[in-house]
Amino acid sequence: MAKKKTDLITREILNTREAAALLKVTTQTIKNYIYSGKLKAIKTPGGHHRVRRVDLEGIGFISEEDTYQVPLTPADMLSSYETIVKTLVSTIEAFTKALDMRDVIFTGHSARVDNISSSIGKSMGLSDKELQDLKLASLLHDVGKVGISESILGKPGQLTDQEFFLVKQHPEIGGKIIGGIDQLRSVASTIRHHHERFDGRGYPDGLAGSEIELYARIIGVVETYDYLRSDLSFRKAASVDDTLREIKKCSGTQFDPEVVEHLMATIGNDGNSSEAVIH
């Protein structure tokens, strides 16, 4: 019986009796729709009506539960999932590029943080799923700056205490924005905490050590690396050696020592290629 129904569902042309059986209505109901012009039909030389399945679907006869669907294989499901993720990441990358353009001092910052964070994550042995979450968090870590004035973000000099206070709101703003998006909610806490310090003296919640998500600890180190390696209006970019030396000095206080070690290994092992990624 199940095979018979499957044959009907997949058949392109049906007679009125088959259409009625498929749709669980009487044959007369099908004929009434044909006679009223609501349903297109093909008339055979013998005077019988034939109905195309696509026309039945076109007037809403076949519901989602009645339509036959070939079960997806695990490979198909994985491919569909990967396509959705790639689309999401591409959208986020385009968004963060637009966001970074508001901050003329750090144009391209989010992409650089993503590149180096991903290298550290691989060095630390994170799974593919964890690396994907780290990528999303890295790209979106500064999304809260959408709520900060461009006059502050693009100021060609050091910020006043009041301006710095306003900039410090961006992790909380970003966490709230991302927390409201179902597909990204898992990284909202990371975005909120990427300015926490390993010694508990960061913001906004004063978390310390392992209380801070690993992704946030990674982004915190990488963001500082990119800041020190960037040319600013009031100073030149530090060299790679000087930057790593400064970060090493803050290991155990501002930064997670394990993450710092993996940063050192990542930059050191990449050699010239690391410079190509960073700049």
Backbone as a ProteinNet text record, in pm:
[ID]
protein_1_A
[PRIMARY]
MAKKKTDLITREILNTREAAALLKVTTQTIKNYIYSGKLKAIKTPGGHHRVRRVDLEGIGFISEEDTYQVPLTPADMLSSYETIVKTLVSTIEAFTKALDMRDVIFTGHSARVDNISSSIGKSMGLSDKELQDLKLASLLHDVGKVGISESILGKPGQLTDQEFFLVKQHPEIGGKIIGGIDQLRSVASTIRHHHERFDGRGYPDGLAGSEIELYARIIGVVETYDYLRSDLSFRKAASVDDTLREIKKCSGTQFDPEVVEHLMATIGNDGNSSEAVIH
[TERTIARY]
82.8	0	86.1	191.1	281.1	350	385.7	452.6	358.1	230.6	133.2	118.3	114.4	100.5	226	340.8	465.3	466.6	414.4	406.8	318	205.6	114.8	180.5	250.7	311.2	418.6	491	601.9	558.8	434.6	387.5	352.4	390.8	368.8	226.6	164.3	29.1	-62.2	-179.3	-272.7	-412.3	-490.8	-631	-707.6	-835.1	-911.9	-924.4	-937.3	-949.1	-819.5	-704.4	-575	-549.7	-586.8	-569.5	-653.8	-776.9	-865.7	-810.1	-755.4	-698.3	-577.4	-496.3	-376.3	-411.4	-517.4	-551.5	-657.3	-703.9	-803.7	-934.2	-978.1	-1106.2	-1180.1	-1305	-1380	-1339.8	-1368.5	-1341	-1422.3	-1543.9	-1629.8	-1569.2	-1502.5	-1437.7	-1331	-1254.6	-1152.9	-1219.4	-1328	-1398.1	-1456.1	-1510	-1567.8	-1461.2	-1340.8	-1232.4	-1194.2	-1200.7	-1168.1	-1275.4	-1404.2	-1512.9	-1521.2	-1482.6	-1488.8	-1367.8	-1269.4	-1151.3	-1043.4	-1063.6	-964.9	-846.2	-870.4	-764.7	-752	-630.7	-606.3	-608.5	-657	-660.2	-634.3	-586.8	-563.2	-672.7	-738.9	-845.3	-791.1	-811.2	-764	-861.9	-820.5	-912	-1039.4	-1033.7	-1151.6	-1242	-1205	-1288.7	-1259.7	-1153.5	-1116.4	-1019.4	-1022	-932.9	-805.9	-698.3	-570.1	-518.1	-461.9	-418	-267.8	-198.5	-54.4	-31.3	62.5	92.2	132.9	206.8	252	133.6	23.4	-95.1	-166.7	-162.8	-220.3	-142.8	-11.9	71.6	49.4	27.1	10.9	-109.4	-216.3	-335.4	-337.9	-227.9	-216.2	-277.4	-309.7	-370.2	-275	-147	-52.8	18.6	-3.5	59	199.3	270.7	409.5	418.2	320.1	325.5	285.2	209.5	167	269.2	355.9	453.6	563.9	591.2	695.7	833	917.1	1052.9	1150.3	1247.5	1351	1434.9	1449.1	1526.8	1668.7	1716.3	1852.4	1952.3	2059.1	2166.5	2247.6	2325.3	2411.9	2503.1	2551.8	2639.7	2562.9	2434.9	2351.7	2325.7	2295.2	2266.9	2389.6	2507.9	2631.4	2657.8	2635.6	2657.2	2563.8	2436.8	2340.5	2381.2	2425	2468.3	2589.4	2685.8	2806	2772.6	2676.4	2634.4	2572.7	2489.2	2425.8	2531.1	2627.1	2732.1	2816.9	2854.4	2935.7	2862.5	2731.7	2652.1	2648.9	2631.4	2629	2762.3	2871.8	3004.9	3031.4	2993.2	3013.5	2936.7	2815.2	2733.5	2798.8	2848.4	2912.9	3040.8	3118	3242.3	3212.3	3107.2	3069.5	3024.8	2950.3	2902.3	3018.7	3113.1	3224.4	3317	3328.5	3406.8	3342.7	3210.5	3138.8	3152.6	3147.2	3161.2	3300.7	3402.4	3540.4	3568	3495	3515.4	3474.7	3391.2	3354.7	3471.8	3558.7	3674.4	3797	3820.9	3926.2	4064.9	4080.6	4211.2	4240.9	4135.9	4156.6	4084.4	4086.9	4025.3	4087.8	4003.3	4051.5	4084.9	4061.6	4097.5	4028.3	3898.1	3822.9	3874.1	3904.5	3955.6	4091.5	4176.2	4309.2	4296.7	4206.6	4184	4133.2	4045.2	3993.5	4107.2	4194.5	4303.2	4397.3	4440	4537.2	4470.6	4347.5	4274.9	4255.9	4223.5	4204.7	4334	4446.1	4575.4	4603.4	4572.5	4592.2	4498.9	4373	4277	4322.2	4377.2	4428.7	4547.5	4633.2	4749.7	4708.1	4595.1	4545.7	4462.1	4443.1	4372.6	4221.7	4166.1	4020.8	3957.6	3837	3764.4	3714.7	3667.3	3615.6	3499.4	3410.5	3296	3344.7	3443.2	3497.8	3567.3	3638.7	3705	3602.2	3488.8	3383.6	3325.4	3300.8	3249.3	3351.7	3478.1	3583.4	3588.8	3570.9	3570.9	3456.4	3336.8	3221.2	3244.8	3295.5	3320.5	3428.9	3533	3642.1	3593.3	3515	3463.9	3368.9	3296.2	3191	3229.7	3354.2	3387.3	3367.7	3381.6	3366.9	3233.7	3136.4	3009.2	2941.3	2970	2909.6	2952.2	3058.2	3102.3	3002.9	2904.3	2799	2724.1	2731.3	2664.4	2754	2875.7	2972	2985.3	2990	2999.1	3124.6	3109.8	3223.9	3327.5	3283.7	3378.2	3474.8	3430	3516.9	3602.3	3538.2	3611.8	3722.3	3697.4	3795.2	3879.5	3877.2	3953.6	4104	4173.1	4316.2	4405.5	4384	4462.5	4409.7	4471.2	4427.3	4290.7	4211.7	4077	4080.5	3981.6	3964.5	3905.8	3904.6	3847.4	3700.4	3626.3	3485.1	3466.3	3548.5	3539.4	3575.9	3679.2	3719.6	3610	3541.3	3429.6	3321.2	3292.8	3191	3235.4	3363.1	3415	3408.3	3429.3	3427	3288.7	3187.3	3052.2	3033.8	3125.2	3099	3091	3163.4	3143.3	3001.8	2947.1	2811.1	2709.1	2728.8	2637.7	2642.6	2762.8	2778.6	2716.6	2736.6	2678.4	2526.8	2466.8	2320.4	2271.6	2343.2	2304.5	2309.2	2421.2	2438.8	2351.1	2326.8	2240.6	2097.4	2059.8	1925.2	1911	2018.6	2016.2	2035.6	1934.3	1936.6	2060.9	2097.4	2208.8	2344.4	2351.3	2479.7	2485.6	2376.6	2367.4	2479.8	2533.4	2638	2767	2787.8	2911.9	2886.6	2764.9	2731.8	2814.8	2832.8	2909	3055.8	3110.4	3248.8	3266.4	3172.1	3179.2	3171.4	3088	3075.8	3205.6	3279.5	3392.4	3530.6	3538.8	3671.3	3765.8	3715.5	3804.1	3821.4	3785.3	3817.1	3967	4022.1	4164.4	4180	4290.8	4315.6	4322.1	4365.5	4376.6	4248.3	4141.6	4013.3	3994.5	4086.6	4077.6	4024.1	3962.2	3906.8	3762.3	3694.4	3555.7	3478	3344.9	3257.1	3227.3	3262	3216.5	3325.7	3449.3	3557.8	3583.3	3565.1	3591.7	3742.4	3780.2	3923.2	3946.1	4067.8	4109.3	4012.4	3979.7	3893	3746.7	3713.7	3577.7	3553.5	3660.2	3651.2	3653.3	3559.8	3556.5	3689.9	3730	3857.5	3860.6	3750.5	3747.9	3776.2	3719.2	3740	3884.8	3946	4086.9	4176.9	4141.8	4220.1	4206	4082.7	4058.1	4123.4	4122.7	4184.8	4332.5	4402.4	4545.2	4567.4	4491.5	4510.9	4475.4	4369.3	4330.2	4442.8	4506.5	4618	4735.9	4762.2	4869.1	4844.1	4720.6	4690.2	4697.5	4655.9	4663	4808.6	4896.3	5037.5	5105.9	5057.6	5118.3	5059.7	4968	4902	4960.6	4973	5014.7	4898.8	4926.3	4825.5	4875.7	4785.3	4822.9	4926.9	4927	5018	5138.7	5149.4	5268.5	5274.3	5393.8	5413.8	5387.2	5362.9	5342.6	5470.1	5454	5568.1	5611.2	5735.3	5784.2	5722.7	5734.2	5682.8	5750.8	5883.5	5957.8	5916.1	5906.1	5868.1	5724.9	5637.9	5498.6	5488.5	5555.3	5552	5616	5721.3	5787.6	5691.6	5615.5	5520.5	5407.7	5357.9	5250.7	5300.9	5423.2	5482	5491.4	5522.8	5532.3	5397.8	5288	5154.2	5092.1	5169.8	5121.1	5097.5	4979.3	4945.6	4874.7	4885.1	4811.5	4697.1	4731.9	4627.7	4584.4	4679.8	4651.9	4669.8	4597.3	4610	4747.3	4833	4968.3	4968.4	4871.5	4866.6	4839.3	4746.2	4714.5	4834.6	4904.2	5023.2	5127.3	5149.5	5247.2	5209.6	5081.4	5037.8	5048.5	5029.1	5050.9	5196.9	5286.5	5430	5465.8	5412.1	5442.2	5384.8	5264	5197.5	5272.9	5307.4	5379.4	5518.8	5585.7	5720.6	5726.3	5627.1	5627.1	5585.2	5500.8	5452.1	5558.1	5654.1	5759.4	5704	5749.1	5705.6	5556.5	5497.6	5355.3	5272.1	5318.3	5242.7	5233.7	5342.3	5340	5240.6	5229.4	5133.4	4991.3	4966.5	4832.2	4802.2	4900	4876.8	4856.6	4927.6	4919.3	4803.7
-121	0	126	122.5	237.7	260.5	147.7	160.6	221.5	182.1	234.1	384.3	431.2	575.1	648.3	587.7	650	664.4	560.6	567.2	682.2	700.4	809.5	945.6	959.1	1087.1	1128.3	1028.2	1059.9	1065.6	1021.2	1021.1	1162.4	1196.1	1331.7	1353.4	1250	1260.8	1161.7	1209.5	1123.2	1137.3	1027.5	1041.5	1094.7	1124.9	1189.2	1097.5	967.1	874.3	869.6	867.8	864.6	994.9	1105.7	1234.4	1240.7	1188.1	1186.9	1099.2	981.5	891.3	953.9	1022	1085.2	1196.5	1273.1	1390.1	1362.9	1236.1	1196.5	1275.4	1294.1	1357.3	1266.8	1302.3	1221.5	1257.8	1164.4	1190.1	1309.7	1323.2	1434.2	1568.8	1572.8	1697.2	1739.8	1642.9	1673.7	1725.8	1659.3	1702.1	1842.1	1871.4	2004.4	2113.4	2086.1	2183.3	2200.4	2089.7	2098.2	2178.7	2147.7	2214.1	2363.2	2399.8	2540.6	2620.7	2550.9	2619.1	2641.5	2592.3	2611	2515.9	2406.9	2308.4	2277.6	2295.1	2263.4	2112.5	2071	1927.6	1906.4	1788.3	1748.3	1648.1	1668.4	1577.9	1478.9	1350.7	1245.8	1231.7	1165.5	1142.6	1070.8	990.8	918.7	1002	1129.4	1216.7	1214	1144.8	1138.4	1252.3	1289.6	1397.2	1340.3	1407.7	1376.1	1504.4	1489	1604.8	1595.8	1705.6	1709	1733.2	1659	1674.8	1817.5	1884	2020.2	2116.1	2086.4	2172.8	2152.1	2030	2005.1	2082.3	2078.4	2151.5	2301.6	2345.8	2489.4	2550.2	2470.9	2526.3	2489.5	2433.3	2408.3	2280.1	2187.5	2061.6	1975.7	1970.1	1879.9	1953.6	1909.7	1974.5	1920.2	1983.5	1944	1799.8	1756.8	1622.5	1516.3	1557.7	1463.5	1448.9	1548	1545.1	1446.1	1361.9	1262.9	1328.1	1296.1	1347.7	1231.5	1228.9	1126	1156.2	1060.7	1085.7	1128.9	1229.1	1275.4	1177.5	1155.3	1072.8	1157.3	1094.6	1171.9	1268.3	1226.6	1313.3	1435.5	1413.6	1525.6	1623.4	1569.1	1653.4	1735.8	1671.5	1742.1	1852.2	1822	1921.1	2040.8	2013.2	2121.6	2207.2	2141.8	2214.9	2303	2245.9	2321.8	2442.1	2425.2	2535.7	2647.9	2610.3	2709.9	2784.8	2709.9	2772.4	2866.9	2822.3	2907	3036.1	3024.2	3142.8	3237.4	3180.5	3261.5	3332.9	3258.9	3318	3426.7	3402.5	3502.4	3630.7	3614.3	3730.7	3807.5	3734	3797.6	3868.5	3805.9	3869	4000.5	4001.1	4124.3	4230.3	4187.4	4281.3	4340.9	4255.4	4305.6	4396.5	4371.1	4462.4	4601.5	4603.5	4731.8	4798.2	4716.2	4769.5	4825.1	4752.6	4797.2	4929.8	4955.7	5080.3	5202.1	5180.5	5291.4	5328.5	5229.3	5250.3	5263.9	5386.1	5406.3	5370.1	5369.5	5339	5189.4	5107.3	4962.5	4890.7	4948.4	4882.8	4745.1	4642.4	4506.1	4432.1	4496.3	4438	4303.5	4295.3	4172.4	4054.4	4077.2	3969.3	3921.1	4014.6	3974.9	3896.2	3939.8	3867	3726.4	3714.9	3584.1	3494.4	3545.5	3465.2	3411.1	3498.6	3456.5	3369.4	3403.5	3321.8	3180.1	3167.9	3035.2	2954	3020.4	2950.9	2902.3	2985.4	2946.2	2831.2	2840.9	2734.5	2601	2601.1	2477.6	2426.7	2519.1	2480.8	2418.2	2461.6	2411	2284.8	2240.5	2115.6	2125.1	2242.2	2256	2175.8	2127.8	2051.9	2146	2088.2	2170.1	2257.4	2200.5	2276.9	2390.7	2363.8	2467.7	2576.5	2536.2	2634.7	2722	2663.2	2739.6	2844	2803.9	2898.4	3008.3	2968.6	3067.6	3167.3	3120.6	3208.1	3309.6	3261.7	3350.9	3455.7	3410.5	3503.7	3604.9	3559.6	3649.5	3757.2	3715.6	3811.5	3912.4	3868.9	3952.7	4017.2	3997.2	4041.6	4190.8	4272	4417.8	4469.8	4379.9	4422.5	4529.7	4531.6	4631	4773.4	4789.1	4924.2	4993.5	4917.3	4980.1	5083.8	5068.6	5162.7	5275.4	5285.1	5388.6	5490.6	5617.6	5725.4	5712.2	5740.2	5736.1	5842.1	5950.8	6056.2	6006.7	5909.8	5850.4	5741.1	5654.3	5543.1	5593.1	5705.1	5756.3	5870	5892.1	6003.8	5983.7	6078.9	6065	6100.1	6035.7	6062.6	5978.6	5991.6	5914.4	5963.4	5871.6	5904.1	5967.5	6052.4	6105.3	5994.6	6016.4	5917	5890	5995.8	5981.2	5901.6	5931.6	5859	5712	5685.9	5547.7	5472.5	5542.1	5482	5435.5	5519.2	5484	5365.6	5365.2	5254.9	5123.1	5130.8	5009.7	4945.6	5014.4	4956.2	4855.4	4853.6	4773	4622.1	4563.9	4419.9	4386.6	4469.6	4446.2	4466.1	4572.7	4598.7	4482.8	4438.1	4327.6	4198.3	4170.1	4049.3	4049.1	4164.4	4175	4159.6	4219.6	4208.3	4062.2	3995.8	3857.9	3761.9	3793.5	3708.4	3703.6	3800.6	3805	3732.5	3667	3594.2	3445.5	3365	3223.1	3151.3	3173.4	3098.9	3139	3252.5	3302.6	3310.8	3273.2	3291.4	3221.4	3113.1	3036.9	3115.9	3221.8	3299.8	3436.5	3461.9	3592.2	3618.8	3516	3532.8	3561.9	3496.8	3523.3	3669.4	3721.1	3860.7	3954.4	3921.2	4004.4	4004.3	3893.6	3878.2	3888.7	3936.8	3936.2	4042.8	4129.9	4226.8	4196.4	4075.7	4032.9	4002.9	4011	3982.5	3853.6	3784.7	3658.6	3677.4	3797.7	3823.9	3881.5	3891.3	3938.2	4088.4	4162.5	4309.3	4366.6	4282.7	4330	4374.9	4389.1	4433.2	4355	4344.5	4417.9	4346.3	4217.4	4140.3	4101.7	4138.8	4107.4	3958.9	3881.3	3737.2	3711.8	3593.1	3560.2	3415.7	3389	3253.4	3179.4	3055	2970.5	3014.4	3114.3	3170.4	3236.5	3278.8	3341.6	3231.1	3234.4	3134.1	3130.7	3011.5	2997.4	3086.5	3091.3	3175.1	3319.9	3367.6	3506.5	3529.7	3428.8	3441.1	3447.2	3370.2	3372.3	3507.7	3553.6	3680.5	3795.5	3790.5	3897.2	3912.3	3799.9	3803.8	3853.8	3798.6	3832.4	3977.5	4027.6	4166.6	4261.6	4230.2	4312.3	4303	4183.3	4165.6	4255.9	4254	4334.4	4483.7	4521.7	4662.5	4710.5	4632.9	4672.4	4670.1	4587	4575.6	4674.3	4761.5	4856.7	4997.1	5067.3	5208.2	5294.1	5379.8	5471.7	5614.4	5709.5	5848.6	5897.7	5836.8	5884.4	5793.6	5683.5	5597.8	5503.8	5454.1	5357.4	5215.4	5124.9	4984.8	4927.5	4843.5	4776	4659.6	4620	4504.4	4376.9	4268.5	4140	4101.1	4113.3	4074.2	4157.2	4289.2	4376.2	4346.5	4318.6	4288.8	4160	4056	3929.2	3943.4	4023.9	4046.3	4114.7	4213	4285.6	4193.7	4109.9	4017.3	3913.8	3867.1	3769.9	3829	3959.9	4025.5	4024	4021.3	4025.9	3887.9	3784.3	3647.5	3617.1	3566.7	3535.3	3648.2	3769.8	3882.3	3921.4	3981.3	4018.4	3898.4	3809.5	3702.6	3563.5	3468.9	3326.9	3278.5	3228	3185	3079.2	2987.2	2881.7	2941.6	3036.9	3100	3179	3245.5	3322.1	3229.7	3113.7	3019.4	2973.8	2951.8	2908.8	3022.8	3145.9	3260.4	3265.6	3251.7	3253.6	3144.7	3024.8	2913.3	2936.9	2991.6	3015.4	3118	3231.4	3336.3	3288.1	3218.9	3171.2	3065.3	2973.3	2864.2	2908.6	3015.1	3059.9	3135.6	3192.1	3268.1	3380.8	3393.2	3501.2	3497.6	3376.3	3366.2	3435.4	3437	3504.4	3652.9	3709.6	3852.4	3882.2	3791.6	3811.5	3808.9	3725.4	3716.2	3837.5	3881.4	3987.1	4122.3	4158.1	4292.3	4305.9
0	0	0	82.6	90.7	-42.7	-109.1	-238.8	-342	-333.9	-429	-413.3	-286.9	-264.5	-311	-286.9	-331.5	-483.2	-552.4	-698.7	-743.6	-673.5	-708.3	-686.7	-575.3	-539.3	-638.4	-689.2	-779	-925.4	-956.9	-1095	-1139.6	-1259.3	-1310.4	-1361.8	-1419.1	-1473.9	-1402	-1355.7	-1283.8	-1342.9	-1334.5	-1370.6	-1249.9	-1268.1	-1159.6	-1038.5	-1060.7	-948.3	-868	-937.7	-868.8	-793.3	-855.4	-787.8	-661.5	-671.1	-554.7	-443	-481.2	-381.3	-313.2	-391.4	-336.9	-238.4	-273.3	-193	-87.2	-83.7	15.5	0.7	-124.1	-153.8	-253.2	-284.8	-381.2	-523.6	-615	-756.6	-804.9	-753.1	-794	-753.8	-639.3	-595.5	-696.4	-744.3	-845.1	-971.8	-1013.7	-1135	-1118.8	-999.8	-975.7	-991.7	-943.5	-958	-1105.4	-1179.2	-1322	-1395.5	-1369.8	-1439.4	-1406.1	-1282.8	-1241.9	-1291.4	-1349.4	-1399.6	-1295.4	-1173.9	-1068.1	-1082.9	-1155.4	-1175.8	-1324.2	-1375.4	-1515.7	-1536.5	-1653.8	-1684	-1832.5	-1864	-2002.6	-2039.4	-2154.1	-2195.5	-2298.1	-2270.7	-2361.9	-2478.5	-2587.5	-2700.6	-2658.8	-2554.3	-2507.6	-2417.9	-2394.3	-2313.1	-2164.3	-2123.1	-1981.1	-1946.1	-1818.7	-1773.1	-1711.5	-1738.1	-1674.5	-1609.4	-1492	-1413.5	-1390.1	-1410.8	-1382.5	-1233.2	-1178.2	-1035	-1001.8	-1092.3	-1066.8	-1054.6	-1127.5	-1116.9	-984.4	-933.9	-801	-694.1	-706	-610.5	-623.4	-748.6	-773.4	-705.9	-685.5	-617.9	-470.6	-421.3	-277.8	-230.1	-321.2	-280.7	-198.5	-241.5	-174.8	-63.8	56.6	171.6	189.3	278.1	302.7	349.7	431.3	486.7	384	279.5	176.9	64.9	47.8	-60.7	-29.7	-122.5	-103.1	-112	-17.2	-18.6	-5.1	-91.5	-82.1	41.6	134.8	256.5	223.4	295.3	273.4	332.5	261.4	314.6	412.7	502.3	592.9	516.7	401.3	321.2	271	229.2	184	297.3	415.9	532.1	570.1	566.7	599.5	497.7	371	264.9	283.2	316.4	337.4	456.2	563.6	682.8	651.2	579.4	546	458.3	368	281.8	364.3	460.6	547.3	628.8	684.1	765.3	680.8	558.9	470.9	436.1	412.7	381.8	500.9	620.4	742	762	746.8	766.6	662.4	537.3	431.9	463.1	513.6	550.5	663.8	763.3	878.7	835.8	747	699.1	627.1	545.9	475.9	575.2	676.9	778.4	857.9	899.4	980.4	900.2	769.9	685.8	686	674.4	676.7	813.5	918.6	1054	1076.7	1031	1049	977.5	869.7	795.8	877.9	980.4	1069.2	1159.6	1184.6	1271.3	1181.4	1133.7	1033	1084.9	1215.5	1272.6	1262	1274.4	1277.3	1163.6	1045.8	930.8	908.2	893	872.7	1000.4	1114.6	1243.8	1267.5	1243	1272.6	1191	1064.3	979.4	1028.1	1071.3	1121.5	1251.9	1339.1	1464.2	1433.5	1335.7	1295.4	1246.7	1160.7	1104.8	1212.3	1301.5	1402.9	1509.1	1547.3	1645	1593.4	1465.4	1406.6	1412.2	1386.8	1393.9	1535.4	1633.7	1773.8	1809.6	1764.9	1793.2	1738.1	1617.6	1558.2	1638.5	1680.8	1760.1	1893.1	1946.7	2075.2	2057.6	1932.5	1908.3	1913.9	1886	1888.2	1774.7	1798	1696.3	1586.8	1477	1366.4	1413.7	1495.4	1546.9	1636.3	1720.4	1808.2	1727.2	1623.6	1537.2	1466.3	1429.2	1363.1	1458.4	1583.5	1683.9	1712.7	1719.7	1743	1628.5	1507	1389.8	1399	1431.6	1442.6	1550.7	1665.7	1776.6	1739.6	1669.8	1630.7	1534.5	1436.1	1338.2	1402.3	1504.5	1562.6	1695.7	1740.7	1876.5	1898.8	1794	1809	1754	1735.8	1677.6	1762.7	1891.7	1981.2	1950.6	1870.7	1834	1742	1694.5	1614.6	1698	1828.8	1918.6	1966.8	1913.1	1953	1840.4	1876.7	1778.7	1692	1561	1469.4	1504.1	1564.6	1602.9	1710.1	1789.6	1891.3	1829.5	1749.5	1687.6	1594.6	1527	1431.4	1484.6	1614.9	1672.7	1649.7	1590.3	1560.5	1679.2	1788.4	1908	2022.1	2138.7	2253.8	2302.2	2354	2399.8	2537.7	2565.2	2700.2	2788.1	2918.2	3009.5	2976.5	2944.2	2911.8	2782	2683	2555.8	2573.7	2655	2679.8	2754.8	2846	2918.8	2821.2	2721.5	2622.1	2536.6	2495.4	2414.2	2491.8	2623.7	2706.5	2714	2662.9	2663.5	2550.1	2451.9	2332.5	2356.2	2453.4	2474.9	2522.1	2610.3	2658.4	2546.8	2468.3	2355.9	2257.5	2225.2	2130.8	2180.7	2310.2	2368.2	2359.3	2381.4	2373.5	2229.1	2135.7	1994.6	1949.1	1974.4	1928.1	2007.4	2133.5	2215.5	2165.8	2084.1	2029.8	1897.2	1850.8	1723.3	1753.1	1727	1764	1714.8	1588.5	1528.9	1585.7	1655	1705.2	1857.6	1922.6	2067.5	2142.7	2087	2156.5	2174.3	2094.4	2106.8	2170.4	2215.7	2275.1	2400.4	2482.3	2605.5	2576	2472.9	2433.1	2394.3	2318.7	2274.5	2394.2	2489.8	2610.2	2691	2688.2	2780.6	2716.3	2591	2528	2583.2	2672	2738.3	2887.1	2928.2	3064.8	3072	3192.3	3212.6	3292.9	3270.3	3339.3	3490.7	3535.7	3679.8	3739.3	3659.1	3711.1	3709.5	3650	3652.1	3520.6	3440.2	3313.8	3327.5	3214.3	3213.9	3108.2	3118.3	3210.7	3341.8	3355.4	3472	3569.7	3542.4	3634.8	3651.5	3544.8	3551.3	3552.5	3602.2	3609.8	3567.3	3517.9	3486	3396.6	3437.3	3356.8	3359	3441	3435.6	3299.8	3237	3104.9	2999.2	2905.2	2799.8	2724.7	2682.3	2610.5	2487.4	2411.8	2291.3	2326.6	2437	2478.8	2519.8	2584	2623.5	2500.1	2398.7	2274.1	2205.2	2190.3	2121.3	2196.1	2328.8	2408.1	2379	2366.7	2335.3	2192.2	2098.6	1957.3	1930	1994.7	1973.1	2016.7	2129.2	2175.9	2079.4	2029	1930.6	1810.2	1759.2	1640.6	1671.7	1792.1	1832.4	1833.3	1894.3	1902.7	1766	1675.2	1543.1	1441.7	1487.9	1397.4	1413	1302	1304.7	1354.1	1453.6	1505.6	1485.4	1500.1	1476.1	1576.6	1694.2	1799	1820.2	1740.8	1749.8	1629.8	1603.3	1496.6	1548.4	1455.9	1493.5	1553.8	1655.7	1716.6	1627.4	1637.2	1560.7	1617.2	1542.6	1590.2	1720.6	1725	1846	1966.6	1947.7	2059.3	2105.3	2009.8	2043.4	2124.3	2078.1	2151.1	2289	2296.6	2426.1	2524.2	2475.6	2560.8	2606.9	2515.7	2551.1	2651.9	2633.2	2726	2867	2876.3	3006.9	3079.4	3002.8	3061.9	3077.3	3049	3063.9	3211.3	3242.7	3381.4	3453.1	3398.9	3458.7	3364.6	3252.2	3156.1	3071.9	3041.3	2946.1	3004.8	2946.3	2979.9	2931.5	3021.8	2982.4	2872.6	2876.2	2773.7	2635.8	2630.1	2502.1	2451.5	2541.6	2503.5	2441.6	2502.8	2449.4	2308.9	2287	2153.7	2052.3	2097.7	2007.8	1966.6	2064.3	2034.6	1934	1956.9	1868	1729.1	1724.3	1596.2	1513.2	1574.5	1501.7	1463.8	1555.9	1530.1	1421.9	1424	1326.6	1188	1181.3	1051.5	971.8	1044	976.1	893.2	768.9	680.7	652.8	651.6	620.9	726.4	852.9	958.1	931.6	878.9	849.1	738.9	642.9	534.2	585.4	684.9	743	828.6	904.7	1003.8	941.6	837.5	782.3	686.7
[MASK]
+++++++++++++++++++++++++++++++++++++++++++++++++++++++++++++++++++++++++++++++++++++++++++++++++++++++++++++++++++++++++++++++++++++++++++++++++++++++++++++++++++++++++++++++++++++++++++++++++++++++++++++++++++++++++++++++++++++++++++++++++++++++++++++++++++++++++++++++++++++++

